[in-house]
Amino acid sequence: MNTATIEMDAKTVIECLQLVVAIIGGILVAWIWNERKHRLEQYRYLDQAYTDLLRRCFENPQFCDPTRTNDYVNSYKNDDATRYHYFAMTVHTIMETIFDLSKGNIPYEWVRIFEYHTSIHSAWLKNNQDAQEPEYVKRVLRGPASKPES
């Protein structure tokens, strides 16, 4: 083997390594951008769902009154009982989405919102546990995140 062949082989190896590094770097950058885009889309979705929930609370303040929701069976009768049932189910569906998307580790910016709304409608959840996923129900009924599981 002559010197020219060895130099050519070393140059080819270096060029191949540069190409592999560039491809890996491109894949990594694309993955990071995609992950950021996905998180932004999730946040927008949750933000819109929460805005809609606040609108519903404004339109139905009686369904966001903890005094009444803690005793919802006696507080709401007939059509109001049915309306509250679906209102509470909607609240828990939105909160469960936060729970699911965060894999149970509620993001800091959502913790207060999550705790506030799940506590207001926890009496409904106690009586309607089959309406939500078991892990979500377990998390909500044990109370705020600072409490240890029992």
C-alpha positions in Angstrom: 0.0 0.0 0.0 1.4 3.3 -0.9 1.3 6.6 1.0 -1.3 8.2 -1.3 -3.8 5.3 -0.7 -3.4 5.7 3.1 -3.9 9.5 2.9 -7.0 8.9 0.7 -8.4 6.4 3.1 -7.8 8.7 6.1 -9.4 11.6 4.3 -12.5 9.4 3.3 -12.9 8.3 6.9 -12.8 11.9 8.2 -15.3 12.9 5.6 -17.6 10.0 6.5 -17.3 10.9 10.2 -18.2 14.5 9.4 -21.2 13.4 7.5 -22.4 11.1 10.3 -21.9 13.9 12.9 -23.8 16.3 10.6 -26.7 13.8 10.2 -26.9 13.1 13.9 -26.8 16.8 14.7 -29.6 17.5 12.2 -31.7 14.7 13.7 -31.1 16.1 17.2 -32.1 19.6 16.2 -35.2 18.4 14.4 -36.2 16.3 17.4 -35.7 19.3 19.8 -37.7 21.6 17.6 -40.5 19.0 17.2 -40.6 18.5 21.0 -40.8 22.3 21.6 -43.6 22.6 19.0 -45.5 19.7 20.6 -45.2 21.3 24.1 -46.4 24.6 22.7 -49.4 22.9 21.0 -50.3 21.1 24.3 -50.1 24.4 26.2 -52.3 26.1 23.7 -54.8 23.3 23.9 -54.9 23.4 27.7 -55.0 27.2 27.8 -58.0 27.2 25.4 -59.8 24.4 27.4 -59.2 26.4 30.6 -60.4 29.6 29.1 -63.6 27.8 28.1 -63.9 26.4 31.6 -63.7 29.9 33.1 -66.3 31.1 30.7 -68.6 28.3 31.8 -67.9 29.2 35.5 -68.8 32.8 34.7 -72.1 31.7 33.0 -72.9 29.2 35.9 -71.4 30.6 39.1 -73.6 28.3 41.2 -71.6 25.4 39.8 -68.3 26.9 41.1 -69.5 27.6 44.6 -67.6 25.2 47.0 -70.4 25.4 49.6 -72.9 24.1 47.0 -70.6 21.7 45.2 -69.5 20.0 48.4 -73.1 19.0 49.0 -74.1 18.9 45.3 -76.7 16.1 45.8 -78.8 18.4 48.0 -77.8 21.7 46.4 -78.9 21.0 42.8 -82.2 19.5 41.9 -83.9 18.3 38.7 -82.3 20.0 35.6 -79.7 21.8 37.7 -78.6 18.4 39.0 -78.1 17.1 35.5 -76.4 20.3 34.4 -74.0 20.2 37.4 -73.2 16.5 36.7 -72.0 17.3 33.2 -70.3 20.5 34.4 -68.3 18.6 37.0 -67.5 15.9 34.4 -66.2 18.6 32.1 -64.0 20.1 34.8 -62.5 16.7 35.7 -62.0 15.9 32.0 -59.9 19.1 31.5 -58.0 18.5 34.8 -57.5 14.8 33.8 -56.0 16.0 30.5 -53.5 18.1 32.5 -52.7 15.1 34.6 -52.3 12.8 31.6 -50.2 15.2 29.5 -47.9 15.7 32.5 -47.8 12.0 33.3 -49.1 12.7 36.8 -46.5 15.4 37.6 -48.6 18.5 37.3 -46.5 21.4 35.9 -45.8 24.2 38.3 -47.8 26.7 36.2 -50.9 24.5 36.4 -50.7 23.2 40.0 -52.9 25.9 41.6 -55.5 25.7 38.8 -55.5 21.9 39.1 -55.8 21.9 42.9 -58.4 24.6 42.9 -60.8 23.0 40.4 -60.4 19.4 41.5 -61.0 20.3 45.1 -64.2 22.3 44.3 -65.6 19.3 42.4 -64.1 16.4 44.5 -67.5 15.5 46.1 -68.8 14.7 42.6 -65.7 12.7 41.8 -66.1 10.6 44.9 -69.5 9.6 43.7 -68.6 9.2 40.1 -65.2 7.6 40.1 -66.0 5.4 37.1 -66.3 8.5 34.9 -62.5 9.2 35.1 -59.3 7.1 34.9 -58.4 5.3 38.1 -55.0 7.0 38.5 -56.5 10.4 38.1 -59.2 9.6 40.6 -56.6 8.3 43.1 -54.5 11.4 42.7 -57.4 13.9 43.1 -59.0 12.1 46.1 -55.8 12.0 48.0 -55.7 15.8 47.9 -53.0 18.4 47.2 -49.7 17.2 45.8 -48.0 18.1 49.0 -49.8 15.3 50.9 -48.2 11.9 51.0 -50.1 8.9 49.6 -51.7 6.7 52.2 
